[in-house]
């Protein structure tokens, strides 16, 4: 399987779906993933996909093992329940994740931040944030 941004978004939508069959299909698809090449995408799907690590281990053991092994040095023991964005990004960077996976991670992180600001009473409908990685120089918005 080859990941691109749209495929990753589609899998994330499936993992987030209220229809449990969608998550089952997504996990089946992920069983065939090259975990070294697509570790960044897997971390992104774990972080934003709303399924705990034990569900990954049951439904998709190979990718779950790769995620757990990569992220472990960057977390506290109880952090698996709500893996921090910092731990995800540190893991992705340390493992040379693809630019597309880091861009997508930042997009979803930003969407969550905008939602949080909205809950605090700040209207975010007046701006749009687009993130693209510069070659080796971080992000811009």
MODELLER restraints for C-alpha pairs under 7 A, 6 or more apart:
rsr = mdl.restraints
at = mdl.atoms
rsr.add(forms.Gaussian(group=physical.xy_distance, feature=features.Distance(at['CA:1:A'], at['CA:32:A']), mean=6.61, stdev=0.5))
rsr.add(forms.Gaussian(group=physical.xy_distance, feature=features.Distance(at['CA:1:A'], at['CA:33:A']), mean=5.73, stdev=0.5))
rsr.add(forms.Gaussian(group=physical.xy_distance, feature=features.Distance(at['CA:5:A'], at['CA:100:A']), mean=6.46, stdev=0.5))
rsr.add(forms.Gaussian(group=physical.xy_distance, feature=features.Distance(at['CA:8:A'], at['CA:41:A']), mean=6.85, stdev=0.5))
rsr.add(forms.Gaussian(group=physical.xy_distance, feature=features.Distance(at['CA:11:A'], at['CA:26:A']), mean=5.75, stdev=0.5))
rsr.add(forms.Gaussian(group=physical.xy_distance, feature=features.Distance(at['CA:12:A'], at['CA:45:A']), mean=5.81, stdev=0.5))
rsr.add(forms.Gaussian(group=physical.xy_distance, feature=features.Distance(at['CA:12:A'], at['CA:49:A']), mean=5.63, stdev=0.5))
rsr.add(forms.Gaussian(group=physical.xy_distance, feature=features.Distance(at['CA:14:A'], at['CA:22:A']), mean=4.87, stdev=0.5))
rsr.add(forms.Gaussian(group=physical.xy_distance, feature=features.Distance(at['CA:14:A'], at['CA:23:A']), mean=5.39, stdev=0.5))
rsr.add(forms.Gaussian(group=physical.xy_distance, feature=features.Distance(at['CA:14:A'], at['CA:26:A']), mean=6.16, stdev=0.5))
rsr.add(forms.Gaussian(group=physical.xy_distance, feature=features.Distance(at['CA:15:A'], at['CA:22:A']), mean=6.56, stdev=0.5))
rsr.add(forms.Gaussian(group=physical.xy_distance, feature=features.Distance(at['CA:15:A'], at['CA:23:A']), mean=4.57, stdev=0.5))
rsr.add(forms.Gaussian(group=physical.xy_distance, feature=features.Distance(at['CA:15:A'], at['CA:26:A']), mean=6.50, stdev=0.5))
rsr.add(forms.Gaussian(group=physical.xy_distance, feature=features.Distance(at['CA:15:A'], at['CA:49:A']), mean=5.10, stdev=0.5))
rsr.add(forms.Gaussian(group=physical.xy_distance, feature=features.Distance(at['CA:15:A'], at['CA:50:A']), mean=6.90, stdev=0.5))
rsr.add(forms.Gaussian(group=physical.xy_distance, feature=features.Distance(at['CA:16:A'], at['CA:49:A']), mean=5.39, stdev=0.5))
rsr.add(forms.Gaussian(group=physical.xy_distance, feature=features.Distance(at['CA:16:A'], at['CA:50:A']), mean=6.07, stdev=0.5))
rsr.add(forms.Gaussian(group=physical.xy_distance, feature=features.Distance(at['CA:27:A'], at['CA:59:A']), mean=6.03, stdev=0.5))
rsr.add(forms.Gaussian(group=physical.xy_distance, feature=features.Distance(at['CA:27:A'], at['CA:60:A']), mean=5.59, stdev=0.5))
rsr.add(forms.Gaussian(group=physical.xy_distance, feature=features.Distance(at['CA:28:A'], at['CA:60:A']), mean=6.98, stdev=0.5))
rsr.add(forms.Gaussian(group=physical.xy_distance, feature=features.Distance(at['CA:30:A'], at['CA:60:A']), mean=6.82, stdev=0.5))
rsr.add(forms.Gaussian(group=physical.xy_distance, feature=features.Distance(at['CA:31:A'], at['CA:60:A']), mean=5.52, stdev=0.5))
rsr.add(forms.Gaussian(group=physical.xy_distance, feature=features.Distance(at['CA:31:A'], at['CA:62:A']), mean=6.60, stdev=0.5))
rsr.add(forms.Gaussian(group=physical.xy_distance, feature=features.Distance(at['CA:31:A'], at['CA:63:A']), mean=6.77, stdev=0.5))
rsr.add(forms.Gaussian(group=physical.xy_distance, feature=features.Distance(at['CA:35:A'], at['CA:63:A']), mean=5.96, stdev=0.5))
rsr.add(forms.Gaussian(group=physical.xy_distance, feature=features.Distance(at['CA:35:A'], at['CA:66:A']), mean=6.39, stdev=0.5))
rsr.add(forms.Gaussian(group=physical.xy_distance, feature=features.Distance(at['CA:39:A'], at['CA:97:A']), mean=6.52, stdev=0.5))
rsr.add(forms.Gaussian(group=physical.xy_distance, feature=features.Distance(at['CA:40:A'], at['CA:92:A']), mean=5.34, stdev=0.5))
rsr.add(forms.Gaussian(group=physical.xy_distance, feature=features.Distance(at['CA:40:A'], at['CA:97:A']), mean=4.74, stdev=0.5))
rsr.add(forms.Gaussian(group=physical.xy_distance, feature=features.Distance(at['CA:40:A'], at['CA:98:A']), mean=6.50, stdev=0.5))
rsr.add(forms.Gaussian(group=physical.xy_distance, feature=features.Distance(at['CA:40:A'], at['CA:101:A']), mean=5.38, stdev=0.5))
rsr.add(forms.Gaussian(group=physical.xy_distance, feature=features.Distance(at['CA:41:A'], at['CA:101:A']), mean=5.24, stdev=0.5))
rsr.add(forms.Gaussian(group=physical.xy_distance, feature=features.Distance(at['CA:42:A'], at['CA:67:A']), mean=6.94, stdev=0.5))
rsr.add(forms.Gaussian(group=physical.xy_distance, feature=features.Distance(at['CA:43:A'], at['CA:67:A']), mean=6.18, stdev=0.5))
rsr.add(forms.Gaussian(group=physical.xy_distance, feature=features.Distance(at['CA:43:A'], at['CA:88:A']), mean=6.64, stdev=0.5))
rsr.add(forms.Gaussian(group=physical.xy_distance, feature=features.Distance(at['CA:44:A'], at['CA:105:A']), mean=5.90, stdev=0.5))
rsr.add(forms.Gaussian(group=physical.xy_distance, feature=features.Distance(at['CA:47:A'], at['CA:83:A']), mean=6.49, stdev=0.5))
rsr.add(forms.Gaussian(group=physical.xy_distance, feature=features.Distance(at['CA:52:A'], at['CA:81:A']), mean=6.61, stdev=0.5))
rsr.add(forms.Gaussian(group=physical.xy_distance, feature=features.Distance(at['CA:53:A'], at['CA:64:A']), mean=6.82, stdev=0.5))
rsr.add(forms.Gaussian(group=physical.xy_distance, feature=features.Distance(at['CA:56:A'], at['CA:64:A']), mean=5.34, stdev=0.5))
rsr.add(forms.Gaussian(group=physical.xy_distance, feature=features.Distance(at['CA:57:A'], at['CA:64:A']), mean=5.22, stdev=0.5))
rsr.add(forms.Gaussian(group=physical.xy_distance, feature=features.Distance(at['CA:70:A'], at['CA:91:A']), mean=6.35, stdev=0.5))
rsr.add(forms.Gaussian(group=physical.xy_distance, feature=features.Distance(at['CA:71:A'], at['CA:87:A']), mean=6.87, stdev=0.5))
rsr.add(forms.Gaussian(group=physical.xy_distance, feature=features.Distance(at['CA:71:A'], at['CA:88:A']), mean=6.95, stdev=0.5))
rsr.add(forms.Gaussian(group=physical.xy_distance, feature=features.Distance(at['CA:71:A'], at['CA:91:A']), mean=5.64, stdev=0.5))
rsr.add(forms.Gaussian(group=physical.xy_distance, feature=features.Distance(at['CA:74:A'], at['CA:87:A']), mean=5.18, stdev=0.5))
rsr.add(forms.Gaussian(group=physical.xy_distance, feature=features.Distance(at['CA:74:A'], at['CA:91:A']), mean=6.88, stdev=0.5))
rsr.add(forms.Gaussian(group=physical.xy_distance, feature=features.Distance(at['CA:75:A'], at['CA:87:A']), mean=6.10, stdev=0.5))
rsr.add(forms.Gaussian(group=physical.xy_distance, feature=features.Distance(at['CA:99:A'], at['CA:133:A']), mean=6.62, stdev=0.5))
rsr.add(forms.Gaussian(group=physical.xy_distance, feature=features.Distance(at['CA:103:A'], at['CA:131:A']), mean=6.15, stdev=0.5))
rsr.add(forms.Gaussian(group=physical.xy_distance, feature=features.Distance(at['CA:103:A'], at['CA:132:A']), mean=5.95, stdev=0.5))
rsr.add(forms.Gaussian(group=physical.xy_distance, feature=features.Distance(at['CA:103:A'], at['CA:133:A']), mean=6.54, stdev=0.5))
rsr.add(forms.Gaussian(group=physical.xy_distance, feature=features.Distance(at['CA:106:A'], at['CA:131:A']), mean=6.91, stdev=0.5))
rsr.add(forms.Gaussian(group=physical.xy_distance, feature=features.Distance(at['CA:107:A'], at['CA:131:A']), mean=6.56, stdev=0.5))
rsr.add(forms.Gaussian(group=physical.xy_distance, feature=features.Distance(at['CA:114:A'], at['CA:124:A']), mean=6.11, stdev=0.5))
rsr.add(forms.Gaussian(group=physical.xy_distance, feature=features.Distance(at['CA:118:A'], at['CA:124:A']), mean=6.37, stdev=0.5))
rsr.add(forms.Gaussian(group=physical.xy_distance, feature=features.Distance(at['CA:129:A'], at['CA:141:A']), mean=5.81, stdev=0.5))
rsr.add(forms.Gaussian(group=physical.xy_distance, feature=features.Distance(at['CA:130:A'], at['CA:141:A']), mean=5.39, stdev=0.5))
rsr.add(forms.Gaussian(group=physical.xy_distance, feature=features.Distance(at['CA:131:A'], at['CA:139:A']), mean=6.50, stdev=0.5))
rsr.add(forms.Gaussian(group=physical.xy_distance, feature=features.Distance(at['CA:131:A'], at['CA:140:A']), mean=5.81, stdev=0.5))
rsr.add(forms.Gaussian(group=physical.xy_distance, feature=features.Distance(at['CA:131:A'], at['CA:141:A']), mean=4.98, stdev=0.5))
rsr.add(forms.Gaussian(group=physical.xy_distance, feature=features.Distance(at['CA:132:A'], at['CA:139:A']), mean=6.03, stdev=0.5))
rsr.add(forms.Gaussian(group=physical.xy_distance, feature=features.Distance(at['CA:132:A'], at['CA:140:A']), mean=6.21, stdev=0.5))
rsr.add(forms.Gaussian(group=physical.xy_distance, feature=features.Distance(at['CA:133:A'], at['CA:139:A']), mean=4.66, stdev=0.5))
rsr.add(forms.Gaussian(group=physical.xy_distance, feature=features.Distance(at['CA:133:A'], at['CA:140:A']), mean=6.72, stdev=0.5))
